[in-house]
Amino acid sequence: MSKTLRVLLGATVAVALGTAATVWASAAGAAHTATAPTVTLLYGTAPDYLDPSESYTTQGGEADWISYLGLYTYAHKSGAASGDLIPALATAQPVISGGGKTYTMTLRKNLVYSNGAAVVASDFTFGIERSLKLNWGGDGFYTGNIVGAAAYAAGKASTISGITTNNSTGQIVIHLLAPYGAFENILAFPSSCLLPSNTPMKSLTNDPPPGVGPYEIKDVVPDKSWLGEINPYYAKEAIPGIPVASVNVQAKVESDTTTETEDVLNNTADLFDTGDQIAPPLLAQIKSQDSSRYSTVPVVQNFYFFLNTTTKPFNSQDVREAVNYALDRRALNRLDGGNLIPGCYFLPVGMVGHPTKPCPYGNPDAAPDLAKAKALVAASGDAGTAITVWSEERSPRNLFCTYYASVLTSLGFKVTIKSISDSEYFPTVGNLKLEPQTGFADWDEDFPNPIDFYLLLSKAGIQPTNNENFSQVDDPKIENAITQLGPIPSSKLSTVANDWQQLDYYTAQKAYELVFGYQTWPKFTSTRIDYSALLVQPSYGWDWTSIKLK
């Protein structure tokens, strides 16, 4: 999911607001919520979850990052500055000691949740523990870094021993197993938010728990709609750098991209899903009709087909290289409406470590080398192998997979396509028992550090469920590089940029993935939105606090 690697941790105990202040905040906030206008935001894919302890997709993150603030969050700014981490519920930067393994911070005073309950420092521990108990998809960020998190997740401890808190002073101390350069960014995940300690240890995705932030999530209709309502308490406690909301957001799922495009074009909806692509036949009309409400935003995201290296035929490097030679990335760009930057490297354009060398399989903007590809398949002896291509149902991702299947067929394989509903796709291909051979995948940055992408190529990323290393890559050279480069703080990434480049070039040569390009996001709205004020957060999508009417 989709920043700079600098987090500022902070500190003090939350004290309950006085009764009069609480009543004032509730009454004033409720009045503001009732009179605020409502905009309609469309999603091509429903969130995996809206409960912050479970969500691990861009769609869920877009609602959660602004409704469930953690100790840190990202700056509400445009361009590269949108990746800067700022204190949210923490007061300041963390004090880092113990050779990079101890983080000390303080909670802000007088914070309350969206239900009016006071926030206390121990709620941080509870929030992390709840994400572990609910099997958050990125739980390896916790179990692989925080002392005692793995024992707690396995049921061998009653709490996480590496986190200590003091509700009187607001102090929070975290002990790490080893230095990890991106740890402060982990604290900015919605899953790292503070939650009331009486929140049930079960999924609340249809009735999300109270949080701290400009919004609260309400009125969930599973896989169809939900409401981002202005939090009535936030205006009173507004945190520097995190604006107060001015509109309520009615989110609706519309999986047909043509209908989704037409609704925004015709002003029956206000915002198009940044994670979707505008229907290509309508794009020219949009540009000619009113280009003042459409543009594209570059994001650090790769599009690829995973290649399961543990099963035939992709356990053969010859076959993996063959499909890299045979794929016409220009064709996929056309299917994507011209919104793709063709490429073959796993680290996207804009990420530190993206190689500058030519692609090992030829120019991505040129015709593919089918003769070379067919020769490699013949040498492998795997021609005729049955291959199932896993695909999401929505366009253009289903079109990507249909084209990819035709390429595999042309190389002599027996190919079928297995389509999965969008909301179930990644949990399904992430189930190791199903042994998916190949299919569509993408990754947009959780934070601006190449270690975030290489989780998908690490042994630690291979999990029985919620698997993220779809290709099941287990390469000692990659593991060693992760060990050596992972602890480097983001502020010093430039010193190891060449090392990351060399690693990513090696990964491309091994053809562990079939990368075909890097995405741009559409910034497309109705005519009533103040386009000049609108911000896109590169990890999560729309910044709801920037949505204003003209």
C-alpha positions in Angstrom: 0.0 0.0 0.0 1.0 3.3 -0.9 5.9 8.0 1.5 9.2 9.0 3.1 10.8 6.8 5.8 10.9 9.3 8.6 8.6 8.9 11.5 8.4 11.1 14.4 7.3 9.3 17.6 5.9 11.1 20.4 4.4 10.9 23.9 2.0 11.7 26.8 -0.8 10.1 28.6 -4.3 10.8 27.3 -6.5 12.5 29.9 -10.3 12.3 29.8 -11.8 15.6 28.7 -13.9 17.3 31.3 -17.6 16.7 31.2 -18.4 20.1 29.9 -15.8 20.1 27.2 -16.9 16.6 26.1 -20.5 17.7 25.8 -19.5 20.8 23.9 -17.3 18.9 21.5 -20.0 16.3 20.9 -22.8 18.9 20.4 -20.7 21.2 18.2 -19.3 18.3 16.2 -22.6 16.7 15.7 -24.1 19.9 14.4 -21.2 20.3 11.9 -21.6 16.7 10.8 -25.3 17.2 10.2 -24.8 20.4 8.1 -21.8 19.3 6.2 -22.3 18.3 2.5 -21.9 14.8 1.3 -19.8 13.7 -1.7 -20.0 10.3 -3.4 -16.8 8.4 -3.9 -16.8 5.3 -6.1 -14.6 2.2 -5.6 -14.0 -0.4 -8.3 -13.2 -2.9 -5.7 -14.6 -3.3 -2.2 -12.1 -3.1 0.7 -10.8 -6.4 2.0 -11.8 -5.1 5.5 -12.7 -1.7 7.1 -11.6 -2.9 10.5 -8.1 -1.3 10.8 -6.8 -4.5 12.5 -7.5 -6.5 9.4 -7.4 -4.2 6.3 -4.4 -4.5 4.0 -5.5 -3.1 0.7 -5.5 0.4 -0.7 -9.3 0.5 -0.7 -9.5 -0.2 3.0 -6.4 1.9 3.8 -8.0 5.0 2.1 -10.8 5.0 4.7 -8.7 3.8 7.6 -5.6 6.0 7.5 -7.8 9.1 8.0 -10.1 7.5 10.6 -7.6 5.6 12.7 -4.5 7.7 13.4 -1.5 6.0 15.0 1.5 7.6 16.6 2.5 8.9 13.2 0.9 9.6 9.9 1.8 11.2 6.5 1.8 14.8 5.6 -1.3 16.3 4.0 0.7 17.8 1.1 1.2 17.3 -2.6 4.1 15.8 -4.5 7.1 14.2 -2.7 6.2 15.9 0.6 3.1 13.6 0.8 5.6 10.9 1.9 6.9 12.9 4.9 5.9 11.3 8.2 4.6 13.6 10.9 3.6 13.1 14.5 -0.1 12.2 14.9 -1.0 10.9 18.3 2.6 11.1 19.4 4.0 14.5 20.4 7.4 14.4 18.6 10.1 12.3 17.1 11.0 9.1 18.9 14.1 9.0 21.0 16.1 6.1 19.5 18.7 4.3 21.6 20.2 0.9 22.2 21.9 0.8 18.8 18.6 1.5 17.0 16.6 -1.1 18.9 14.8 1.0 21.5 12.1 3.6 20.6 10.7 5.9 23.3 7.9 8.3 22.7 5.0 10.1 24.4 1.3 10.3 23.7 -0.5 13.6 23.3 -2.8 14.7 26.1 -6.5 15.0 26.1 -7.2 12.7 23.2 -10.6 11.0 22.8 -12.0 8.4 20.4 -14.9 9.0 18.1 -17.2 7.7 20.8 -15.9 10.2 23.4 -13.8 7.7 25.4 -10.4 8.8 26.6 -7.2 7.5 24.9 -4.5 6.1 27.1 -1.0 4.9 26.3 -1.7 1.2 26.9 -4.2 1.4 24.0 -1.2 1.3 21.7 -0.2 -2.2 23.0 -3.8 -3.3 22.7 -4.0 -2.1 19.1 -0.9 -4.1 18.0 -2.1 -7.2 19.9 -5.5 -7.0 18.3 -4.0 -6.8 14.8 -2.0 -9.9 15.6 -5.0 -11.8 16.9 -7.0 -10.8 13.8 -4.2 -12.0 11.5 -3.6 -8.7 9.8 -1.9 -9.4 6.4 1.2 -7.5 7.3 1.7 -9.0 10.8 5.2 -10.0 9.9 6.1 -6.3 10.3 5.4 -6.8 14.0 6.4 -10.4 14.7 9.7 -9.9 12.7 10.6 -6.7 14.5 9.1 -6.2 18.0 10.4 -8.3 20.9 7.8 -10.7 22.1 5.3 -10.1 19.3 5.9 -13.5 17.7 5.3 -15.2 21.1 2.1 -13.3 21.6 0.9 -14.1 18.1 1.6 -17.8 18.7 -0.4 -17.8 22.0 2.7 -18.3 24.1 2.5 -15.0 26.0 -0.3 -13.0 27.4 1.1 -9.7 26.1 3.9 -8.3 23.9 6.9 -8.1 26.2 8.8 -5.7 24.0 6.2 -2.9 24.5 5.8 -1.0 27.8 3.5 1.9 28.5 2.7 4.2 31.3 -0.8 5.6 31.4 0.2 8.3 33.9 3.0 9.8 31.9 1.9 8.7 28.4 5.3 7.1 27.7 5.5 4.3 25.2 8.7 2.3 24.8 9.2 -0.3 22.0 12.1 -2.8 21.9 13.1 -4.3 18.6 14.8 -7.6 17.9 17.3 -5.7 15.6 17.5 -2.3 14.0 15.0 -1.9 11.1 15.3 1.2 9.0 11.6 1.4 8.1 10.2 0.8 11.6 8.8 4.3 12.1 6.7 3.8 9.0 5.3 0.6 10.5 3.9 2.8 13.3 2.0 4.8 10.6 0.0 1.9 9.4 -3.7 2.1 10.3 -3.2 -1.4 11.9 -0.8 0.3 14.4 -3.6 2.7 15.6 -4.6 3.0 19.2 -8.0 1.4 20.0 -10.1 1.3 23.2 -9.0 -1.7 25.3 -12.6 -3.0 25.4 -12.8 -3.4 21.7 -13.8 -7.1 20.9 -11.0 -9.4 19.6 -13.1 -10.2 16.6 -13.7 -8.8 13.1 -15.7 -5.6 13.2 -15.4 -4.8 9.6 -19.2 -4.3 9.3 -19.3 -2.1 12.4 -15.8 -0.6 12.7 -14.6 0.3 16.2 -14.1 3.9 17.3 -10.8 5.6 16.4 -9.1 9.0 16.6 -9.1 11.1 13.4 -11.0 13.5 11.2 -13.5 10.7 10.1 -15.3 7.7 11.5 -16.7 4.8 9.4 -20.4 4.1 9.7 -23.3 2.5 7.9 -21.4 -0.4 6.3 -23.2 -2.5 3.8 -20.7 -5.3 3.1 -19.2 -5.1 -0.4 -21.5 -2.3 -1.4 -21.2 0.9 0.5 -20.1 2.7 3.7 -20.1 6.3 5.1 -17.1 8.3 6.1 -18.7 10.7 8.5 -17.0 13.7 10.1 -15.8 12.7 13.6 -17.7 15.1 15.9 -14.8 15.1 18.5 -11.9 15.7 16.2 -12.5 19.5 15.6 -11.9 20.1 19.3 -8.6 18.2 19.4 -7.4 18.8 15.9 -3.7 17.8 15.6 -1.2 20.1 13.9 -0.8 19.1 10.2 -3.9 16.9 10.1 -6.8 19.0 8.9 -10.4 18.9 10.0 -12.8 17.4 7.5 -15.3 19.5 5.6 -17.5 16.9 3.8 -19.0 13.6 4.6 -17.9 10.8 2.2 -20.5 8.3 0.9 -18.5 5.4 -0.6 -20.1 3.1 -3.1 -18.7 0.0 -4.9 -19.1 0.0 -8.7 -17.1 -2.8 -10.3 -18.0 -1.9 -13.9 -15.4 0.7 -14.9 -17.5 2.0 -17.7 -20.4 2.7 -15.4 -18.0 4.1 -12.8 -16.5 6.4 -15.4 -19.9 7.6 -16.7 -21.2 8.3 -13.2 -18.3 10.8 -12.5 -18.4 12.2 -16.0 -22.1 12.9 -15.7 -21.8 14.3 -12.2 -23.9 11.6 -10.6 -20.8 10.7 -8.5 -18.0 12.9 -7.4 -14.7 11.0 -7.2 -13.4 8.1 -9.3 -11.4 5.4 -7.6 -7.7 6.2 -7.8 -6.9 2.5 -7.8 -9.1 1.9 -10.9 -8.6 2.8 -14.6 -10.9 5.0 -16.6 -12.7 3.1 -19.4 -10.4 3.7 -22.4 -13.2 4.5 -24.9 -14.3 7.4 -22.6 -10.9 8.8 -21.8 -10.7 10.9 -24.9 -14.1 12.3 -24.3 -13.1 13.2 -20.7 -10.0 15.0 -21.9 -11.9 16.9 -24.6 -15.0 17.7 -22.5 -13.3 19.1 -19.4 -9.6 18.5 -18.8 -9.8 20.7 -15.7 -11.1 17.8 -13.7 -8.9 15.0 -15.0 -5.1 14.3 -14.8 -2.9 11.5 -13.8 -0.7 11.1 -10.8 2.5 9.0 -10.8 2.7 6.5 -8.0 5.3 4.0 -6.9 3.5 0.8 -7.9 4.4 -2.2 -10.0 2.1 -4.5 -12.1 3.3 -8.1 -12.6 2.3 -11.7 -13.1 3.6 -13.9 -10.3 5.4 -17.1 -11.3 5.2 -19.9 -8.7 8.8 -21.1 -8.5 7.9 -24.2 -6.6 5.7 -25.9 -9.2 5.9 -26.7 -12.9 6.5 -25.0 -15.3 7.8 -22.0 -13.5 10.3 -23.9 -11.3 12.3 -23.7 -14.6 14.3 -20.5 -15.0 14.1 -21.1 -18.8 10.3 -20.9 -18.7 10.4 -17.8 -16.5 12.8 -16.1 -18.9 10.7 -17.3 -21.9 7.5 -15.5 -20.7 9.5 -12.4 -20.0 10.8 -12.4 -23.5 7.4 -13.2 -25.0 5.3 -10.6 -23.2 4.4 -7.5 -25.3 4.3 -4.8 -22.6 3.0 -2.3 -25.2 -0.2 -4.4 -25.6 -0.8 -4.3 -21.8 -0.3 -0.6 -21.8 -2.9 -0.3 -24.5 -5.3 -2.4 -22.4 -4.6 -0.1 -19.5 -5.6 3.0 -21.5 -2.1 4.2 -21.9 -1.7 4.6 -18.1 1.2 2.2 -17.7 4.9 2.9 -17.9 6.3 -0.4 -19.4 9.1 -2.0 -17.5 10.6 -5.2 -16.3 12.2 -4.4 -12.9 10.5 -5.2 -9.6 11.4 -1.9 -7.9 9.3 0.7 -9.7 10.2 4.0 -11.2 10.5 6.5 -8.4 11.7 4.0 -5.8 15.3 4.1 -4.6 17.1 1.2 -6.1 15.2 1.1 -9.5 17.9 -0.1 -11.9 19.2 2.1 -14.6 20.5 -0.7 -16.8 18.6 -1.8 -19.9 16.0 -4.6 -19.2 17.5 -8.1 -19.6 14.7 -9.1 -22.0 14.9 -6.2 -24.4 13.3 -2.8 -24.6 9.9 -2.9 -22.9 8.6 -0.4 -25.4 9.6 -2.6 -28.4 8.3 -5.8 -29.9 8.9 -9.0 -27.9 11.4 -11.7 -28.9 9.1 -14.6 -29.5 11.7 -16.7 -31.2 14.0 -16.5 -28.2 11.0 -17.3 -25.9 10.0 -20.4 -27.9 13.6 -21.7 -27.9 13.8 -21.4 -24.1 10.5 -23.3 -23.7 11.8 -26.1 -26.0 15.0 -26.3 -24.0 13.0 -26.6 -20.7 11.1 -29.6 -21.9 8.0 -28.2 -20.3 6.0 -27.5 -23.4 2.4 -28.8 -23.1 2.3 -28.3 -19.3 -1.2 -27.2 -18.0 -1.2 -23.7 -16.6 -4.0 -22.0 -14.7 -3.9 -18.2 -14.9 -5.6 -16.6 -11.8 -7.4 -13.4 -12.6 -9.5 -10.7 -10.9 -12.9 -10.2 -12.5 -12.7 -6.4 -13.1 -11.4 -4.6 -16.1 -8.6 -4.1 -17.2 -7.1 -6.7 -14.9 -9.1 -9.5 -16.5 -8.0 -8.2 -19.9 -4.4 -8.3 -18.7 -4.9 -12.0 -17.8 -6.7 -12.9 -21.0 -3.8 -11.4 -23.0 -1.2 -13.2 -20.8 -3.1 -16.5 -21.3 -2.8 -16.0 -25.1 0.9 -15.5 -24.8 1.3 -18.7 -22.8 -0.8 -20.6 -25.3 1.4 -19.3 -28.1 4.4 -20.8 -26.3 2.8 -24.2 -26.3 1.2 -24.5 -22.9 -2.3 -25.7 -22.1 -3.9 -22.7 -20.5 -7.1 -22.0 -18.6 -8.2 -18.8 -16.7 -9.6 -18.9 -13.2 -11.5 -15.7 -12.4 -12.0 -14.7 -8.7 -14.2 -11.9 -7.4 -12.2 -8.8 -6.7 -12.8 -8.8 -3.0 -11.7 -12.4 -2.6 -8.9 -12.5 -5.1 -5.8 -11.7 -3.1 -6.9 -13.8 0.0 -7.5 -16.7 -2.4 -4.2 -16.6 -4.3 -2.5 -16.0 -0.9 -3.6 -19.4 0.3 -0.7 -21.7 -0.2 -2.9 -24.9 -0.1 -4.4 -23.8 -3.5 -0.9 -23.7 -5.1 -1.7 -21.0 -7.7 0.8 -21.2 -10.6 0.6 -17.7 -12.0 -1.7 -14.7 -12.1 -2.0 -11.0 -11.8 -0.5 -9.1 -8.8 0.5 -5.6 -8.0 2.0 -3.7 -5.1 2.0 0.0 -4.3 4.4 1.2 -1.7 3.5 1.0 2.0 6.4 3.4 2.5 9.3 4.7 0.3 11.9 2.1 1.0 12.8 -0.8 -1.3 12.6 -3.2 1.7 8.8 -2.8 1.4 8.8 -4.4 -2.0 11.3 -7.0 -1.2 9.0 -8.4 1.5 7.3 -9.9 -1.5 10.4 -11.8 -2.5 11.6 -12.8 1.0 11.3 -16.1 2.7 9.5 -14.4 5.6 6.8 -13.3 3.1 5.8 -16.9 2.5 2.8 -17.6 4.8 0.1 -20.4 4.8 -2.6 -17.7 4.5 -2.3 -14.1 3.6 0.8 -15.1 1.7 2.5 -12.1 0.0 5.4 -13.9 -1.7 3.1 -15.4 -4.4 6.1 -16.7 -6.4 7.4 -18.4 -3.2 10.9 -17.1 -3.9 13.5 -18.3 -1.4 16.9 -17.1 -2.7 19.9 -16.9 -0.3 21.3 -13.9 -2.2 18.1 -12.0 -1.7 17.9 -13.0 2.0 21.4 -11.8 2.6 20.8 -8.5 0.9 17.6 -7.9 3.0 19.6 -8.7 6.1 22.3 -6.2 5.1 20.2 -3.4 3.7 17.0 -3.6 5.7 18.4 -1.9 8.8 19.6 1.2 6.9 17.4 4.2 7.9 15.4 5.9 5.2 17.4 9.1 5.6 20.5 7.2 4.5 19.0 5.2 1.6 21.0 7.1 -0.9 24.2 5.5 0.5 23.0 2.1 -0.5 21.0 2.9 -3.7 23.6 1.1 -5.9 23.3 -2.0 -3.7 19.6 -2.1 -4.2 20.0 -1.5 -7.9 22.4 -4.5 -8.2 20.0 -6.7 -6.2 17.0 -5.7 -8.4 18.9 -6.3 -11.6 19.8 -9.8 -10.3 16.2 -10.4 -9.4 15.2 -9.5 -13.0 17.8 -11.8 -14.4 16.4 -14.7 -12.3 12.9 -13.9 -13.7 11.2 -14.5 -10.4 8.3 -12.3 -11.5 6.9 -11.2 -14.8 6.9 -7.4 -14.3 5.1 -5.5 -17.1 4.9 -1.9 -15.9 4.4 0.8 -13.4 1.0 2.4 -12.8 -0.3 6.0 -12.8 -3.4 6.9 -10.9 -6.4 8.9 -12.4 -7.4 12.1 -10.6 -10.9 12.4 -11.9 -13.8 14.2 -10.3 -17.2 15.8 -10.9 -17.5 19.4 -11.7 -18.6 20.4 -8.2 -15.3 19.4 -6.5 -12.6 22.0 -5.9 -10.0 20.3 -8.0 -7.2 22.7 -7.0 -7.5 21.8 -3.3 -7.6 18.0 -3.9 -4.7 15.8 -2.7 -3.8 12.2 -3.5 -1.9 10.3 -0.8 0.5 7.9 -2.7 -0.1 4.9 -0.4 -3.8 5.2 0.2 -5.5 7.2 -2.5 -7.8 10.3 -1.9 -7.0 12.5 1.0 -10.5 12.9 2.3 -9.6 16.0 4.3 -8.7 17.8 1.1 -12.1 17.2 -0.5 -14.0 20.5 -0.8 -16.8 21.8 -2.9 -16.4 24.8 -5.1 
